[in-house]
Amino acid sequence: SRLLTMSETKATAFFARFRSLLALALMVLALSLLSDRFLTVDNGWNILRQISVNLCLSIGMTLVILSGGIDLSVGAILALSGALAAGLLKIGIEIPGTDILLQVTPSGAILIGLAAGAAAGWINSFAITRFKLPPFVATLGMFSIARGLTMLWTGGFPITGLGDAFGRLGTGAFLGMPTPVWIMLALTGVFIVVTKRTRFGRHLYAVGGNVRAARLTGLNVSRITIAVYSLAGALAGVAGLIVTARLDSAQPNAGLVKEHRTF
C-alpha cells in the first residue's frame, strides 16, 4: 500500500511538472491527424519563426518575474523599437539647422532599435527604483508613452520598403535554418546559462524570493532591478526588429493584443 501511494505521488508530480508539454504533444498529435500538411518541415520552420518573437519577449518577462516584478510595456516597446529602426533606415537622420542628412545602415538601425528598447526598460527601472513606483504602475505608464511615441513617429502609417539587407534579419536563413530561429536559440542558451550558472542569476532569484532579505545580505537590489528591466526592454527591441524585418514594414500597432467580443 505504501509503495502504491509513493507511485501515485510520483505520477502526480510528473504530470504536474510536464502537463504543459503533454498538452502540447496531444495538440500536435491531433493536428497531425486532422491535416497532412501540419507535420511537415516547412510548417515546422514557419511555427518556429512565429514563436521566435514571443520567445524573445518571454525571456525578458521571465527575468522580470524572477525578480518579483511585472512589465506591461513590452508590446509597446516592441513597436517603438521596430518603428524607430525602420524610420531611421528609410529617411536617415537630419541634423537640425543644417543641410546634413546622415544615412543609417541596416546594422546601425538594428543597434538603434536595441538601444531604444534598452533605454525604455531603463526608464522603467528608474521609475521603480528612484521614485518607488510599483512595477505595474511604472510599466503601464511606459506602455502609454512608448505607444504614443510610436504613433507620433510613424504618423499612424506603416513604414515600408526597408530593403533586403535589413529584411534578412526576419526572412533570411543560415545553414538551412531561419535567422529568427538562430536568434531564438542563441538567446535561450545565453539566458539559461545566465540564470543558472552566474552570480547575477543567483542574485536575481534572491531578489525575487525576498527583497528585504536580499537587501540585508548586501545585494544591490536597485542595480539588479535596473539590469533586469533594461534587458527586458532590449529583448523586446529584438522582437520588434524581427517582426519589422519579417514583414518589411513597421506597423504602429505592432505588439498590440486585440480582444474581439461578440455580443
PEVENTA-V419562 format. One record per residue. N is the residue number from 0. RES is the residue in one letter. SS is DSSP state (2 for helix, 1 for strand, 0 for the rest). NEAR is the number of other C-alpha atoms within 8 Angstrom. Layout:
# PEVENTA-V419562
n->N res->RES ss->SS near->NEAR
n->N res->RES ss->SS near->NEAR
This chain:
# PEVENTA-V419562
n->0 res->S ss->0 near->4
n->1 res->R ss->2 near->5
n->2 res->L ss->2 near->6
n->3 res->L ss->2 near->7
n->4 res->T ss->2 near->8
n->5 res->M ss->2 near->8
n->6 res->S ss->2 near->8
n->7 res->E ss->2 near->8
n->8 res->T ss->2 near->8
n->9 res->K ss->2 near->8
n->10 res->A ss->2 near->8
n->11 res->T ss->2 near->8
n->12 res->A ss->2 near->8
n->13 res->F ss->2 near->9
n->14 res->F ss->2 near->8
n->15 res->A ss->2 near->7
n->16 res->R ss->2 near->7
n->17 res->F ss->2 near->8
n->18 res->R ss->2 near->9
n->19 res->S ss->2 near->7
n->20 res->L ss->2 near->7
n->21 res->L ss->2 near->8
n->22 res->A ss->2 near->8
n->23 res->L ss->2 near->8
n->24 res->A ss->2 near->8
n->25 res->L ss->2 near->8
n->26 res->M ss->2 near->8
n->27 res->V ss->2 near->8
n->28 res->L ss->2 near->8
n->29 res->A ss->2 near->8
n->30 res->L ss->2 near->9
n->31 res->S ss->2 near->11
n->32 res->L ss->2 near->7
n->33 res->L ss->2 near->6
n->34 res->S ss->0 near->7
n->35 res->D ss->0 near->7
n->36 res->R ss->0 near->7
n->37 res->F ss->0 near->9
n->38 res->L ss->0 near->8
n->39 res->T ss->0 near->7
n->40 res->V ss->2 near->6
n->41 res->D ss->2 near->6
n->42 res->N ss->2 near->10
n->43 res->G ss->2 near->10
n->44 res->W ss->2 near->10
n->45 res->N ss->2 near->8
n->46 res->I ss->2 near->8
n->47 res->L ss->2 near->9
n->48 res->R ss->2 near->11
n->49 res->Q ss->2 near->8
n->50 res->I ss->2 near->8
n->51 res->S ss->2 near->13
n->52 res->V ss->2 near->14
n->53 res->N ss->2 near->9
n->54 res->L ss->2 near->9
n->55 res->C ss->2 near->14
n->56 res->L ss->2 near->13
n->57 res->S ss->2 near->8
n->58 res->I ss->2 near->12
n->59 res->G ss->2 near->15
n->60 res->M ss->2 near->11
n->61 res->T ss->2 near->8
n->62 res->L ss->2 near->11
n->63 res->V ss->2 near->14
n->64 res->I ss->2 near->10
n->65 res->L ss->2 near->10
n->66 res->S ss->0 near->14
n->67 res->G ss->0 near->9
n->68 res->G ss->0 near->10
n->69 res->I ss->0 near->10
n->70 res->D ss->0 near->11
n->71 res->L ss->0 near->9
n->72 res->S ss->0 near->13
n->73 res->V ss->2 near->13
n->74 res->G ss->2 near->12
n->75 res->A ss->2 near->14
n->76 res->I ss->2 near->17
n->77 res->L ss->2 near->17
n->78 res->A ss->2 near->18
n->79 res->L ss->2 near->16
n->80 res->S ss->2 near->17
n->81 res->G ss->2 near->15
n->82 res->A ss->2 near->16
n->83 res->L ss->2 near->13
n->84 res->A ss->2 near->13
n->85 res->A ss->2 near->15
n->86 res->G ss->2 near->12
n->87 res->L ss->2 near->12
n->88 res->L ss->2 near->13
n->89 res->K ss->2 near->9
n->90 res->I ss->2 near->7
n->91 res->G ss->0 near->11
n->92 res->I ss->1 near->9
n->93 res->E ss->1 near->9
n->94 res->I ss->0 near->9
n->95 res->P ss->0 near->5
n->96 res->G ss->0 near->4
n->97 res->T ss->0 near->6
n->98 res->D ss->0 near->7
n->99 res->I ss->0 near->6
n->100 res->L ss->1 near->8
n->101 res->L ss->1 near->8
n->102 res->Q ss->0 near->9
n->103 res->V ss->0 near->10
n->104 res->T ss->0 near->7
n->105 res->P ss->2 near->9
n->106 res->S ss->2 near->7
n->107 res->G ss->2 near->8
n->108 res->A ss->2 near->13
n->109 res->I ss->2 near->10
n->110 res->L ss->2 near->8
n->111 res->I ss->2 near->11
n->112 res->G ss->2 near->16
n->113 res->L ss->2 near->13
n->114 res->A ss->2 near->10
n->115 res->A ss->2 near->13
n->116 res->G ss->2 near->18
n->117 res->A ss->2 near->16
n->118 res->A ss->2 near->11
n->119 res->A ss->2 near->13
n->120 res->G ss->2 near->15
n->121 res->W ss->2 near->13
n->122 res->I ss->2 near->8
n->123 res->N ss->2 near->13
n->124 res->S ss->2 near->12
n->125 res->F ss->2 near->10
n->126 res->A ss->2 near->11
n->127 res->I ss->2 near->12
n->128 res->T ss->2 near->11
n->129 res->R ss->0 near->6
n->130 res->F ss->0 near->7
n->131 res->K ss->0 near->7
n->132 res->L ss->0 near->9
n->133 res->P ss->0 near->7
n->134 res->P ss->2 near->11
n->135 res->F ss->2 near->10
n->136 res->V ss->2 near->8
n->137 res->A ss->2 near->12
n->138 res->T ss->2 near->13
n->139 res->L ss->2 near->11
n->140 res->G ss->2 near->9
n->141 res->M ss->2 near->11
n->142 res->F ss->2 near->14
n->143 res->S ss->2 near->10
n->144 res->I ss->2 near->8
n->145 res->A ss->2 near->14
n->146 res->R ss->2 near->14
n->147 res->G ss->2 near->8
n->148 res->L ss->2 near->9
n->149 res->T ss->2 near->13
n->150 res->M ss->2 near->10
n->151 res->L ss->2 near->8
n->152 res->W ss->2 near->10
n->153 res->T ss->2 near->12
n->154 res->G ss->0 near->6
n->155 res->G ss->0 near->8
n->156 res->F ss->0 near->7
n->157 res->P ss->0 near->9
n->158 res->I ss->1 near->13
n->159 res->T ss->1 near->8
n->160 res->G ss->0 near->7
n->161 res->L ss->0 near->13
n->162 res->G ss->0 near->7
n->163 res->D ss->2 near->6
n->164 res->A ss->2 near->7
n->165 res->F ss->2 near->10
n->166 res->G ss->2 near->13
n->167 res->R ss->2 near->12
n->168 res->L ss->2 near->13
n->169 res->G ss->2 near->15
n->170 res->T ss->2 near->11
n->171 res->G ss->0 near->9
n->172 res->A ss->1 near->9
n->173 res->F ss->1 near->7
n->174 res->L ss->0 near->4
n->175 res->G ss->0 near->5
n->176 res->M ss->1 near->9
n->177 res->P ss->1 near->13
n->178 res->T ss->2 near->13
n->179 res->P ss->2 near->13
n->180 res->V ss->2 near->11
n->181 res->W ss->2 near->9
n->182 res->I ss->2 near->9
n->183 res->M ss->2 near->12
n->184 res->L ss->2 near->8
n->185 res->A ss->2 near->8
n->186 res->L ss->2 near->9
n->187 res->T ss->2 near->9
n->188 res->G ss->2 near->8
n->189 res->V ss->2 near->8
n->190 res->F ss->2 near->9
n->191 res->I ss->2 near->9
n->192 res->V ss->2 near->9
n->193 res->V ss->2 near->10
n->194 res->T ss->2 near->11
n->195 res->K ss->2 near->8
n->196 res->R ss->2 near->9
n->197 res->T ss->0 near->9
n->198 res->R ss->2 near->6
n->199 res->F ss->2 near->9
n->200 res->G ss->2 near->11
n->201 res->R ss->2 near->11
n->202 res->H ss->2 near->11
n->203 res->L ss->2 near->13
n->204 res->Y ss->2 near->10
n->205 res->A ss->2 near->12
n->206 res->V ss->2 near->14
n->207 res->G ss->2 near->12
n->208 res->G ss->2 near->8
n->209 res->N ss->0 near->8
n->210 res->V ss->2 near->10
n->211 res->R ss->2 near->6
n->212 res->A ss->2 near->9
n->213 res->A ss->2 near->13
n->214 res->R ss->2 near->11
n->215 res->L ss->2 near->7
n->216 res->T ss->0 near->6
n->217 res->G ss->0 near->6
n->218 res->L ss->0 near->8
n->219 res->N ss->0 near->7
n->220 res->V ss->2 near->10
n->221 res->S ss->2 near->7
n->222 res->R ss->2 near->7
n->223 res->I ss->2 near->11
n->224 res->T ss->2 near->11
n->225 res->I ss->2 near->13
n->226 res->A ss->2 near->9
n->227 res->V ss->2 near->12
n->228 res->Y ss->2 near->15
n->229 res->S ss->2 near->15
n->230 res->L ss->2 near->11
n->231 res->A ss->2 near->17
n->232 res->G ss->2 near->17
n->233 res->A ss->2 near->15
n->234 res->L ss->2 near->15
n->235 res->A ss->2 near->17
n->236 res->G ss->2 near->18
n->237 res->V ss->2 near->12
n->238 res->A ss->2 near->14
n->239 res->G ss->2 near->16
n->240 res->L ss->2 near->16
n->241 res->I ss->2 near->12
n->242 res->V ss->2 near->12
n->243 res->T ss->2 near->15
n->244 res->A ss->2 near->15
n->245 res->R ss->2 near->12
n->246 res->L ss->2 near->8
n->247 res->D ss->0 near->11
n->248 res->S ss->1 near->13
n->249 res->A ss->1 near->15
n->250 res->Q ss->0 near->11
n->251 res->P ss->0 near->14
n->252 res->N ss->0 near->7
n->253 res->A ss->0 near->10
n->254 res->G ss->0 near->9
n->255 res->L ss->0 near->7
n->256 res->V ss->0 near->4
n->257 res->K ss->0 near->4
n->258 res->E ss->0 near->4
n->259 res->H ss->0 near->4
n->260 res->R ss->0 near->4
n->261 res->T ss->0 near->3
n->262 res->F ss->0 near->2
